[in-house]
């Protein structure tokens, strides 16, 4: 069964709940200083040129409200800031092979960030998949903090939407004296 060729969604969000709680706790702070009144505009576009391929992107433009200090953007707790995010990606889905990939870009106030990920799986035996993933994130392109994660593992589907996964992750960090790390994970996912 073929999916529709084009799917478009557009939404306006209002996210003020957490700031209202802060107003109640901080008696000396006025409502206008804490509440992030502007609305975010979020859009998503997906195109399905083939049964096994989807290509698309998304965007968010609005105002953020910092709930903690950021070492990357130097935005302080309680400050509102302009935020812009966008992404472009593709998904390939076949019975034996799956690939998801996306490039992300952003700007908080005047600090640019970027990221990328690709994750794939290949069926190599009955209900067993080999999985591999790469992701990269740089929260501040001007100061060049970078993190690259390389992941390899296997997953066993023991029921239609339930799986057991085991994977190894090597985390390669650059900038600000960060150290590389290694991680072995085993997890079970059960979905209804």
ChimeraX commands (.cxc) that place a marker at each C-alpha (Angstrom):
marker #1 position 0.00,0.00,0.00 radius 0.5
marker #1 position 1.45,3.36,-1.07 radius 0.5
marker #1 position 1.60,6.27,1.38 radius 0.5
marker #1 position 0.44,9.71,0.33 radius 0.5
marker #1 position 3.09,11.57,-1.67 radius 0.5
marker #1 position 3.12,14.67,0.54 radius 0.5
marker #1 position 2.40,15.18,4.23 radius 0.5
marker #1 position 2.49,18.67,5.77 radius 0.5
marker #1 position 1.91,19.65,9.37 radius 0.5
marker #1 position 2.01,23.07,10.98 radius 0.5
marker #1 position 1.39,23.99,14.61 radius 0.5
marker #1 position 1.64,26.96,16.96 radius 0.5
marker #1 position 2.70,26.05,20.49 radius 0.5
marker #1 position 2.40,27.92,23.77 radius 0.5
marker #1 position 4.75,26.56,26.42 radius 0.5
marker #1 position 4.33,28.57,29.64 radius 0.5
marker #1 position 3.48,25.96,32.32 radius 0.5
marker #1 position 6.89,25.65,33.97 radius 0.5
marker #1 position 7.36,29.42,34.11 radius 0.5
marker #1 position 3.98,29.87,35.87 radius 0.5
marker #1 position 5.25,27.54,38.62 radius 0.5
marker #1 position 8.38,29.68,38.97 radius 0.5
marker #1 position 6.23,32.81,39.46 radius 0.5
marker #1 position 4.49,31.20,42.42 radius 0.5
marker #1 position 7.82,30.30,44.02 radius 0.5
marker #1 position 9.61,33.60,43.38 radius 0.5
marker #1 position 7.47,36.24,45.12 radius 0.5
marker #1 position 9.80,39.10,44.10 radius 0.5
marker #1 position 9.78,38.32,40.37 radius 0.5
marker #1 position 7.05,39.86,38.23 radius 0.5
marker #1 position 5.07,37.75,35.78 radius 0.5
marker #1 position 6.57,39.51,32.71 radius 0.5
marker #1 position 10.12,38.68,33.79 radius 0.5
marker #1 position 9.50,34.94,34.11 radius 0.5
marker #1 position 6.80,33.91,31.64 radius 0.5
marker #1 position 7.81,33.14,28.06 radius 0.5
marker #1 position 4.69,34.64,26.43 radius 0.5
marker #1 position 5.68,34.39,22.73 radius 0.5
marker #1 position 4.45,31.39,20.80 radius 0.5
marker #1 position 6.69,28.94,18.94 radius 0.5
marker #1 position 5.96,28.15,15.32 radius 0.5
marker #1 position 6.72,24.55,14.36 radius 0.5
marker #1 position 6.48,23.03,10.90 radius 0.5
marker #1 position 7.20,19.62,9.39 radius 0.5
marker #1 position 7.16,18.49,5.76 radius 0.5
marker #1 position 7.56,14.87,4.60 radius 0.5
marker #1 position 7.62,13.66,1.00 radius 0.5
marker #1 position 7.20,9.97,0.09 radius 0.5
marker #1 position 8.50,9.59,-3.49 radius 0.5
marker #1 position 8.78,5.78,-3.19 radius 0.5
marker #1 position 7.17,3.17,-0.93 radius 0.5
marker #1 position 10.47,2.60,0.85 radius 0.5
marker #1 position 11.75,6.22,0.97 radius 0.5
marker #1 position 10.71,9.35,2.82 radius 0.5
marker #1 position 12.50,12.70,2.72 radius 0.5
marker #1 position 11.67,15.74,4.76 radius 0.5
marker #1 position 12.49,18.43,7.21 radius 0.5
marker #1 position 11.23,20.46,10.12 radius 0.5
marker #1 position 11.68,23.88,11.63 radius 0.5
marker #1 position 10.96,25.65,14.90 radius 0.5
marker #1 position 11.17,29.40,15.46 radius 0.5
marker #1 position 10.33,31.04,18.74 radius 0.5
marker #1 position 11.56,32.15,22.11 radius 0.5
marker #1 position 13.19,29.93,24.69 radius 0.5
marker #1 position 13.35,30.44,28.44 radius 0.5
marker #1 position 16.49,29.17,30.19 radius 0.5
marker #1 position 15.82,26.98,33.24 radius 0.5
marker #1 position 19.57,26.54,33.86 radius 0.5
marker #1 position 22.81,28.31,32.91 radius 0.5
marker #1 position 24.37,27.10,29.64 radius 0.5
marker #1 position 28.14,26.80,29.35 radius 0.5
marker #1 position 27.83,26.68,25.54 radius 0.5
marker #1 position 25.57,29.68,24.85 radius 0.5
marker #1 position 26.27,31.72,28.03 radius 0.5
marker #1 position 22.51,32.17,28.43 radius 0.5
marker #1 position 21.70,32.48,32.12 radius 0.5
marker #1 position 18.86,30.99,34.17 radius 0.5
marker #1 position 15.65,32.97,33.71 radius 0.5
marker #1 position 16.66,34.67,30.45 radius 0.5
marker #1 position 14.47,34.55,27.36 radius 0.5
marker #1 position 16.32,34.08,24.07 radius 0.5
marker #1 position 15.56,33.75,20.36 radius 0.5
marker #1 position 15.71,30.13,19.21 radius 0.5
marker #1 position 15.74,28.74,15.70 radius 0.5
marker #1 position 16.05,25.07,14.82 radius 0.5
marker #1 position 15.76,23.18,11.55 radius 0.5
marker #1 position 16.43,19.68,10.28 radius 0.5
marker #1 position 16.53,17.75,7.01 radius 0.5
marker #1 position 16.57,13.99,6.77 radius 0.5
marker #1 position 15.64,10.77,5.03 radius 0.5
marker #1 position 14.31,7.35,5.99 radius 0.5
marker #1 position 14.78,4.12,4.01 radius 0.5
marker #1 position 12.62,1.18,5.13 radius 0.5
marker #1 position 12.77,-2.30,3.58 radius 0.5
marker #1 position 12.10,-5.77,5.04 radius 0.5
marker #1 position 15.85,-6.47,5.46 radius 0.5
marker #1 position 17.41,-2.99,5.81 radius 0.5
marker #1 position 16.50,0.30,7.54 radius 0.5
marker #1 position 18.34,3.61,7.57 radius 0.5
marker #1 position 17.41,6.88,9.31 radius 0.5
marker #1 position 19.54,9.99,8.88 radius 0.5
marker #1 position 19.13,13.64,9.75 radius 0.5
marker #1 position 21.15,16.86,9.80 radius 0.5
marker #1 position 20.21,19.45,12.45 radius 0.5
marker #1 position 21.05,23.13,12.70 radius 0.5
marker #1 position 20.21,25.66,15.36 radius 0.5
marker #1 position 20.78,29.13,16.71 radius 0.5
marker #1 position 20.14,30.19,20.31 radius 0.5
marker #1 position 20.42,33.96,20.55 radius 0.5
marker #1 position 23.60,34.34,18.42 radius 0.5
marker #1 position 25.20,30.92,19.09 radius 0.5
marker #1 position 25.05,28.44,16.20 radius 0.5
marker #1 position 24.93,24.67,16.77 radius 0.5
marker #1 position 24.78,21.64,14.49 radius 0.5
marker #1 position 24.36,17.90,14.61 radius 0.5
marker #1 position 23.96,14.82,12.48 radius 0.5
marker #1 position 22.95,11.21,13.00 radius 0.5
marker #1 position 22.63,8.07,10.92 radius 0.5
marker #1 position 21.36,4.77,12.26 radius 0.5
marker #1 position 20.95,1.60,10.28 radius 0.5
marker #1 position 19.91,-1.99,10.85 radius 0.5
marker #1 position 20.37,-5.09,8.70 radius 0.5
marker #1 position 18.54,-8.40,9.26 radius 0.5
marker #1 position 21.21,-11.12,9.24 radius 0.5
marker #1 position 19.33,-14.10,10.74 radius 0.5
marker #1 position 15.85,-15.03,11.87 radius 0.5
marker #1 position 14.71,-12.11,14.16 radius 0.5
marker #1 position 18.32,-10.86,14.59 radius 0.5
marker #1 position 19.54,-7.48,13.36 radius 0.5
marker #1 position 22.96,-5.89,13.26 radius 0.5
marker #1 position 22.71,-2.22,14.21 radius 0.5
marker #1 position 25.19,0.59,13.65 radius 0.5
marker #1 position 24.91,4.25,14.42 radius 0.5
marker #1 position 26.92,7.44,14.23 radius 0.5
marker #1 position 25.95,10.76,15.75 radius 0.5
marker #1 position 27.67,14.10,16.04 radius 0.5
marker #1 position 26.74,17.24,17.97 radius 0.5
marker #1 position 28.46,20.59,18.30 radius 0.5
marker #1 position 26.53,22.90,20.69 radius 0.5
marker #1 position 28.63,25.96,19.80 radius 0.5
marker #1 position 30.32,26.09,16.39 radius 0.5
marker #1 position 32.42,29.13,17.38 radius 0.5
marker #1 position 34.12,27.37,20.32 radius 0.5
marker #1 position 34.15,23.95,18.65 radius 0.5
marker #1 position 32.86,21.65,21.40 radius 0.5
marker #1 position 32.20,18.39,19.59 radius 0.5
marker #1 position 30.97,14.95,20.50 radius 0.5
marker #1 position 30.95,11.95,18.15 radius 0.5
marker #1 position 29.32,8.66,19.16 radius 0.5
marker #1 position 30.02,5.40,17.31 radius 0.5
marker #1 position 27.65,2.55,18.14 radius 0.5
marker #1 position 27.56,-1.11,17.05 radius 0.5
marker #1 position 25.38,-3.90,18.35 radius 0.5
marker #1 position 22.75,-6.56,17.80 radius 0.5
marker #1 position 19.08,-6.81,18.57 radius 0.5
marker #1 position 16.82,-9.82,18.89 radius 0.5
marker #1 position 13.07,-9.43,18.26 radius 0.5
marker #1 position 11.47,-11.95,20.62 radius 0.5
marker #1 position 7.94,-10.67,19.92 radius 0.5
marker #1 position 6.42,-8.42,17.24 radius 0.5
marker #1 position 7.23,-5.10,19.00 radius 0.5
marker #1 position 9.56,-6.34,21.73 radius 0.5
marker #1 position 13.32,-6.66,21.51 radius 0.5
marker #1 position 16.50,-7.34,23.45 radius 0.5
marker #1 position 19.44,-5.12,22.48 radius 0.5
marker #1 position 23.16,-5.22,23.25 radius 0.5
marker #1 position 25.49,-2.51,22.02 radius 0.5
marker #1 position 28.90,-0.92,22.42 radius 0.5
marker #1 position 29.35,2.88,22.25 radius 0.5
marker #1 position 32.58,4.80,21.84 radius 0.5
marker #1 position 32.14,8.49,22.69 radius 0.5
marker #1 position 34.78,10.76,21.15 radius 0.5
marker #1 position 34.71,14.22,22.78 radius 0.5
marker #1 position 36.61,17.30,21.62 radius 0.5
marker #1 position 37.11,20.65,23.35 radius 0.5
marker #1 position 37.25,22.00,26.90 radius 0.5
marker #1 position 39.29,19.10,28.31 radius 0.5
marker #1 position 36.53,16.53,27.78 radius 0.5
marker #1 position 37.48,12.86,27.97 radius 0.5
marker #1 position 36.50,10.02,25.63 radius 0.5
marker #1 position 34.39,7.21,27.07 radius 0.5
marker #1 position 33.30,3.63,26.35 radius 0.5
marker #1 position 29.92,2.16,27.20 radius 0.5
marker #1 position 28.37,-1.30,26.96 radius 0.5
marker #1 position 24.58,-1.46,27.21 radius 0.5
marker #1 position 21.99,-4.21,27.33 radius 0.5
marker #1 position 18.32,-3.28,27.33 radius 0.5
marker #1 position 14.87,-4.70,26.76 radius 0.5
marker #1 position 12.17,-2.77,24.92 radius 0.5
marker #1 position 8.52,-3.79,25.27 radius 0.5
marker #1 position 5.89,-1.80,23.34 radius 0.5
marker #1 position 2.20,-2.45,23.18 radius 0.5
marker link #1:1,2 radius 0.2
marker link #1:2,3 radius 0.2
marker link #1:3,4 radius 0.2
marker link #1:4,5 radius 0.2
marker link #1:5,6 radius 0.2
marker link #1:6,7 radius 0.2
marker link #1:7,8 radius 0.2
marker link #1:8,9 radius 0.2
marker link #1:9,10 radius 0.2
marker link #1:10,11 radius 0.2
marker link #1:11,12 radius 0.2
marker link #1:12,13 radius 0.2
marker link #1:13,14 radius 0.2
marker link #1:14,15 radius 0.2
marker link #1:15,16 radius 0.2
marker link #1:16,17 radius 0.2
marker link #1:17,18 radius 0.2
marker link #1:18,19 radius 0.2
marker link #1:19,20 radius 0.2
marker link #1:20,21 radius 0.2
marker link #1:21,22 radius 0.2
marker link #1:22,23 radius 0.2
marker link #1:23,24 radius 0.2
marker link #1:24,25 radius 0.2
marker link #1:25,26 radius 0.2
marker link #1:26,27 radius 0.2
marker link #1:27,28 radius 0.2
marker link #1:28,29 radius 0.2
marker link #1:29,30 radius 0.2
marker link #1:30,31 radius 0.2
marker link #1:31,32 radius 0.2
marker link #1:32,33 radius 0.2
marker link #1:33,34 radius 0.2
marker link #1:34,35 radius 0.2
marker link #1:35,36 radius 0.2
marker link #1:36,37 radius 0.2
marker link #1:37,38 radius 0.2
marker link #1:38,39 radius 0.2
marker link #1:39,40 radius 0.2
marker link #1:40,41 radius 0.2
marker link #1:41,42 radius 0.2
marker link #1:42,43 radius 0.2
marker link #1:43,44 radius 0.2
marker link #1:44,45 radius 0.2
marker link #1:45,46 radius 0.2
marker link #1:46,47 radius 0.2
marker link #1:47,48 radius 0.2
marker link #1:48,49 radius 0.2
marker link #1:49,50 radius 0.2
marker link #1:50,51 radius 0.2
marker link #1:51,52 radius 0.2
marker link #1:52,53 radius 0.2
marker link #1:53,54 radius 0.2
marker link #1:54,55 radius 0.2
marker link #1:55,56 radius 0.2
marker link #1:56,57 radius 0.2
marker link #1:57,58 radius 0.2
marker link #1:58,59 radius 0.2
marker link #1:59,60 radius 0.2
marker link #1:60,61 radius 0.2
marker link #1:61,62 radius 0.2
marker link #1:62,63 radius 0.2
marker link #1:63,64 radius 0.2
marker link #1:64,65 radius 0.2
marker link #1:65,66 radius 0.2
marker link #1:66,67 radius 0.2
marker link #1:67,68 radius 0.2
marker link #1:68,69 radius 0.2
marker link #1:69,70 radius 0.2
marker link #1:70,71 radius 0.2
marker link #1:71,72 radius 0.2
marker link #1:72,73 radius 0.2
marker link #1:73,74 radius 0.2
marker link #1:74,75 radius 0.2
marker link #1:75,76 radius 0.2
marker link #1:76,77 radius 0.2
marker link #1:77,78 radius 0.2
marker link #1:78,79 radius 0.2
marker link #1:79,80 radius 0.2
marker link #1:80,81 radius 0.2
marker link #1:81,82 radius 0.2
marker link #1:82,83 radius 0.2
marker link #1:83,84 radius 0.2
marker link #1:84,85 radius 0.2
marker link #1:85,86 radius 0.2
marker link #1:86,87 radius 0.2
marker link #1:87,88 radius 0.2
marker link #1:88,89 radius 0.2
marker link #1:89,90 radius 0.2
marker link #1:90,91 radius 0.2
marker link #1:91,92 radius 0.2
marker link #1:92,93 radius 0.2
marker link #1:93,94 radius 0.2
marker link #1:94,95 radius 0.2
marker link #1:95,96 radius 0.2
marker link #1:96,97 radius 0.2
marker link #1:97,98 radius 0.2
marker link #1:98,99 radius 0.2
marker link #1:99,100 radius 0.2
marker link #1:100,101 radius 0.2
marker link #1:101,102 radius 0.2
marker link #1:102,103 radius 0.2
marker link #1:103,104 radius 0.2
marker link #1:104,105 radius 0.2
marker link #1:105,106 radius 0.2
marker link #1:106,107 radius 0.2
marker link #1:107,108 radius 0.2
marker link #1:108,109 radius 0.2
marker link #1:109,110 radius 0.2
marker link #1:110,111 radius 0.2
marker link #1:111,112 radius 0.2
marker link #1:112,113 radius 0.2
marker link #1:113,114 radius 0.2
marker link #1:114,115 radius 0.2
marker link #1:115,116 radius 0.2
marker link #1:116,117 radius 0.2
marker link #1:117,118 radius 0.2
marker link #1:118,119 radius 0.2
marker link #1:119,120 radius 0.2
marker link #1:120,121 radius 0.2
marker link #1:121,122 radius 0.2
marker link #1:122,123 radius 0.2
marker link #1:123,124 radius 0.2
marker link #1:124,125 radius 0.2
marker link #1:125,126 radius 0.2
marker link #1:126,127 radius 0.2
marker link #1:127,128 radius 0.2
marker link #1:128,129 radius 0.2
marker link #1:129,130 radius 0.2
marker link #1:130,131 radius 0.2
marker link #1:131,132 radius 0.2
marker link #1:132,133 radius 0.2
marker link #1:133,134 radius 0.2
marker link #1:134,135 radius 0.2
marker link #1:135,136 radius 0.2
marker link #1:136,137 radius 0.2
marker link #1:137,138 radius 0.2
marker link #1:138,139 radius 0.2
marker link #1:139,140 radius 0.2
marker link #1:140,141 radius 0.2
marker link #1:141,142 radius 0.2
marker link #1:142,143 radius 0.2
marker link #1:143,144 radius 0.2
marker link #1:144,145 radius 0.2
marker link #1:145,146 radius 0.2
marker link #1:146,147 radius 0.2
marker link #1:147,148 radius 0.2
marker link #1:148,149 radius 0.2
marker link #1:149,150 radius 0.2
marker link #1:150,151 radius 0.2
marker link #1:151,152 radius 0.2
marker link #1:152,153 radius 0.2
marker link #1:153,154 radius 0.2
marker link #1:154,155 radius 0.2
marker link #1:155,156 radius 0.2
marker link #1:156,157 radius 0.2
marker link #1:157,158 radius 0.2
marker link #1:158,159 radius 0.2
marker link #1:159,160 radius 0.2
marker link #1:160,161 radius 0.2
marker link #1:161,162 radius 0.2
marker link #1:162,163 radius 0.2
marker link #1:163,164 radius 0.2
marker link #1:164,165 radius 0.2
marker link #1:165,166 radius 0.2
marker link #1:166,167 radius 0.2
marker link #1:167,168 radius 0.2
marker link #1:168,169 radius 0.2
marker link #1:169,170 radius 0.2
marker link #1:170,171 radius 0.2
marker link #1:171,172 radius 0.2
marker link #1:172,173 radius 0.2
marker link #1:173,174 radius 0.2
marker link #1:174,175 radius 0.2
marker link #1:175,176 radius 0.2
marker link #1:176,177 radius 0.2
marker link #1:177,178 radius 0.2
marker link #1:178,179 radius 0.2
marker link #1:179,180 radius 0.2
marker link #1:180,181 radius 0.2
marker link #1:181,182 radius 0.2
marker link #1:182,183 radius 0.2
marker link #1:183,184 radius 0.2
marker link #1:184,185 radius 0.2
marker link #1:185,186 radius 0.2
marker link #1:186,187 radius 0.2
marker link #1:187,188 radius 0.2
marker link #1:188,189 radius 0.2
marker link #1:189,190 radius 0.2
marker link #1:190,191 radius 0.2
marker link #1:191,192 radius 0.2
view
